[in-house]
Each structure stands twice: as structure tokens, then as C-alpha cells.
Amino acid sequence: ENLAQFFSNGAAILFHDNASKLATTATGIDVTGAVNSTGEMRISNPSATSQLYLYGASGQKANIILNEYGVRSWHVGAGTFTSGNFSISDGSTERMKIDASGNVGIGTSPSAKFQVNQTTVNEVTGFFYNNTATNAACLRILQDSAGSSGPALWVRQDGSGNAITVDDGSDGNTVFS
């Protein structure tokens, strides 16, 4: 049974049960099997444009699993639940997805650029804060590419003492106050 092979050019191969597990090469090392580390792992190459590549075998996922031991693990990566998508899950439920079209869904598979689905009764879906100034938009919904001059809906505190004013973005066109 081979345990190790060493070559005059500096290459080395380590074996386990006659199977190659670690080999040095001209460009680094090749590992066959899992790498387990009880210490810190660093990947550094100051001249590289990318530091880490994860490849899933054909039909497999390419994910990073962040595990807070005994509490929760988060799966982040490509194809966690559906091939071709980037997603974040808790291992059993997809929590956020960016699909191949760039649509973002939280709690749902998106059918629009940004979609949030809340299924828990009496739970707030989201918060929007603007602590900068009176009359500043807290939420602005635009209907076209006109930018800030063409909102379809504008929710703000208008300084009049009304808690919220909903208007169409033009002066004096208050829809609700």
C-alpha cells in the first residue's frame, strides 16, 4: 500500500487506502475528498481577480453553508433550491431568491423586480424610514422612467401635522392626508 510518493521536481502525493488524497502541483495543491479544518482557513491571492470559486458537479449545487453550531445553518449559493438562481435558505426553506432575470423575491418566487410575501398573520411586512427632513419621501413608487419627476405614488410627512400624506408628487395634488 502506498502512503506517499515524492518526486525529484518537488511534487508529492499522499494516499489513504491506496487512493490519492493530496497532491502538490506546479500551480498549488489538488485535494480529493473533503477538507476539514479546526482552525482558520484563509484564501489569499493579491494578483487574482477572483479569490474563491465554488463549482457544483453536474446536477449539484454550489453553496456555502454558514453553520452556527446547534442554532441554525444558512445556505448561500447557486442552485440551492432551483437551478440557475442565487438563493439564501435556512437549509429547508428558501428565504430569498434572485432569479436568472434579476428579480428578487423574499418569501416567494418573484414575478416582478422586487416581491415580498408575508404569510404570518399580524406580522409587519416591512419598514421604511427617512429621518432626514420633513417633506422628504419615505416611499416613492414610480410609474415610468421619469425618475423623481414622475411618481405615481409618494408617501411622506408633509410638515402640516398630518402623519402621512399620499400624493402624486406634484404640488397641491394630495390624494390622501
C-alpha positions as a printed NumPy array, in Angstrom:
array([[  0.   ,   0.   ,   0.   ],
       [  1.316,   3.454,  -0.959],
       [  1.352,   6.046,   1.795],
       [  3.237,   8.754,  -0.074],
       [  5.211,   9.377,  -3.242],
       [  7.882,  12.054,  -3.568],
       [  9.382,  13.208,  -6.859],
       [ 12.642,  14.962,  -7.737],
       [ 10.797,  18.042,  -9.103],
       [  9.306,  18.637,  -5.635],
       [  5.914,  17.088,  -6.304],
       [  4.406,  14.907,  -3.604],
       [  1.312,  12.71 ,  -3.401],
       [ -0.287,  11.474,  -0.177],
       [ -2.542,   8.405,  -0.188],
       [ -5.233,   6.863,   2.003],
       [ -6.185,   3.249,   1.282],
       [ -4.138,   3.461,  -1.928],
       [ -6.244,   6.39 ,  -3.179],
       [ -4.559,   9.735,  -3.913],
       [ -5.923,  12.369,  -1.491],
       [ -3.457,  15.28 ,  -1.687],
       [ -1.02 ,  16.137,  -4.444],
       [  1.265,  19.109,  -4.932],
       [  1.357,  20.544,  -8.438],
       [  3.162,  23.343, -10.257],
       [  0.186,  25.628,  -9.51 ],
       [ -0.672,  24.577,  -5.925],
       [ -2.343,  21.511,  -4.438],
       [ -5.103,  19.169,  -5.529],
       [ -7.308,  17.631,  -2.845],
       [ -9.603,  14.665,  -3.425],
       [-12.344,  14.467,  -0.809],
       [-13.404,  16.834,   1.959],
       [-11.138,  19.336,   3.676],
       [-11.821,  19.625,   7.399],
       [-10.161,  22.34 ,   9.409],
       [-10.446,  23.08 ,  13.108],
       [ -8.672,  26.4  ,  12.631],
       [ -8.988,  29.447,  10.464],
       [ -8.88 ,  28.984,   6.695],
       [ -7.627,  31.817,   4.522],
       [ -7.703,  32.216,   0.777],
       [ -5.464,  34.962,  -0.479],
       [ -4.001,  35.817,  -3.852],
       [ -3.373,  39.557,  -4.289],
       [ -2.849,  39.243,  -8.043],
       [ -6.011,  37.237,  -8.77 ],
       [ -9.255,  38.83 ,  -9.931],
       [-11.236,  36.2  ,  -8.015],
       [-10.343,  34.619,  -4.711],
       [-12.697,  31.661,  -4.474],
       [-14.613,  29.594,  -6.987],
       [-17.23 ,  27.03 ,  -5.996],
       [-18.316,  24.54 ,  -8.606],
       [-21.162,  22.086,  -8.181],
       [-20.862,  18.876, -10.154],
       [-23.401,  18.413, -12.931],
       [-26.849,  18.482, -11.337],
       [-25.382,  19.524,  -7.962],
       [-25.439,  22.834,  -6.104],
       [-22.593,  25.282,  -5.489],
       [-23.259,  26.572,  -1.973],
       [-21.624,  27.908,   1.112],
       [-23.145,  26.652,   4.353],
       [-22.725,  29.   ,   7.303],
       [-23.377,  26.96 ,  10.4  ],
       [-23.813,  28.438,  13.853],
       [-23.319,  25.165,  15.698],
       [-26.514,  23.893,  17.271],
       [-28.502,  27.013,  16.319],
       [-29.027,  27.4  ,  12.573],
       [-27.269,  26.933,   9.299],
       [-27.691,  29.251,   6.338],
       [-27.169,  28.037,   2.791],
       [-25.984,  30.705,   0.372],
       [-25.313,  29.96 ,  -3.253],
       [-26.279,  28.989,  -6.743],
       [-28.987,  26.419,  -7.228],
       [-29.789,  25.984,  -3.528],
       [-33.385,  25.182,  -4.452],
       [-33.764,  25.891,  -8.18 ],
       [-31.029,  25.594, -10.774],
       [-29.849,  28.907, -12.223],
       [-30.906,  31.012,  -9.231],
       [-28.975,  32.574,  -6.368],
       [-30.666,  31.988,  -3.049],
       [-30.382,  32.131,   0.711],
       [-32.106,  29.411,   2.723],
       [-32.143,  28.026,   6.226],
       [-31.479,  24.568,   4.822],
       [-35.115,  23.607,   4.406],
       [-36.892,  26.821,   3.347],
       [-35.747,  29.291,   0.721],
       [-35.834,  32.759,   2.327],
       [-34.601,  34.956,  -0.556],
       [-34.051,  34.34 ,  -4.247],
       [-32.544,  36.264,  -7.145],
       [-33.678,  34.567, -10.33 ],
       [-31.945,  34.472, -13.7  ],
       [-33.85 ,  37.619, -14.778],
       [-32.576,  39.597, -11.784],
       [-35.92 ,  39.532,  -9.989],
       [-35.649,  39.462,  -6.183],
       [-38.114,  37.576,  -4.027],
       [-38.27 ,  37.435,  -0.242],
       [-40.518,  34.643,   0.962],
       [-41.624,  33.931,  -2.598],
       [-40.501,  33.167,  -6.135],
       [-40.542,  36.632,  -7.701],
       [-42.697,  37.554, -10.661],
       [-41.561,  41.208, -10.528],
       [-38.267,  43.04 ,  -9.951],
       [-38.888,  43.036,  -6.188],
       [-41.528,  40.981,  -4.438],
       [-42.102,  40.271,  -0.736],
       [-44.581,  37.701,   0.529],
       [-45.651,  37.734,   4.182],
       [-47.69 ,  34.733,   5.284],
       [-47.642,  35.211,   9.069],
       [-50.809,  36.806,  10.479],
       [-50.342,  40.113,  12.356],
       [-46.697,  40.455,  11.356],
       [-45.339,  43.586,   9.697],
       [-44.019,  43.008,   6.178],
       [-41.537,  45.868,   6.103],
       [-40.446,  49.235,   7.432],
       [-39.292,  52.299,   5.537],
       [-37.552,  55.062,   7.482],
       [-36.474,  58.524,   6.451],
       [-35.101,  60.536,   9.344],
       [-33.58 ,  63.296,   7.221],
       [-36.196,  66.009,   6.789],
       [-39.868,  66.989,   6.635],
       [-41.263,  66.689,   3.104],
       [-38.691,  64.066,   2.148],
       [-40.175,  60.989,   0.517],
       [-40.201,  57.902,   2.7  ],
       [-41.541,  55.746,  -0.111],
       [-41.776,  56.73 ,  -3.747],
       [-43.369,  54.491,  -6.371],
       [-42.606,  55.478,  -9.945],
       [-44.659,  54.546, -12.967],
       [-42.089,  55.184, -15.701],
       [-38.515,  56.234, -16.353],
       [-39.267,  59.86 , -15.489],
       [-37.373,  59.459, -12.217],
       [-38.198,  61.77 ,  -9.346],
       [-40.406,  63.978, -11.535],
       [-42.95 ,  61.281, -12.369],
       [-44.077,  59.418,  -9.26 ],
       [-47.339,  57.538,  -9.303],
       [-47.429,  57.479,  -5.509],
       [-45.433,  59.359,  -2.906],
       [-45.741,  58.697,   0.827],
       [-44.245,  61.378,   3.067],
       [-44.696,  63.551,   6.145],
       [-45.585,  66.924,   4.646],
       [-44.925,  69.137,   7.683],
       [-48.606,  70.069,   8.048],
       [-49.101,  67.916,  11.123],
       [-50.628,  65.08 ,   9.123],
       [-48.932,  61.826,   9.975],
       [-48.772,  60.752,   6.33 ],
       [-49.564,  62.417,   3.072],
       [-50.081,  60.406,  -0.09 ],
       [-49.873,  62.447,  -3.263],
       [-48.952,  62.166,  -6.893],
       [-45.675,  64.057,  -6.465],
       [-46.793,  67.357,  -7.889],
       [-47.608,  70.42 ,  -5.788],
       [-51.143,  70.518,  -4.427],
       [-52.266,  67.109,  -5.674],
       [-52.836,  65.4  ,  -2.347],
       [-54.635,  62.086,  -2.737],
       [-54.927,  61.249,   0.947],
       [-53.949,  63.033,   4.116]])
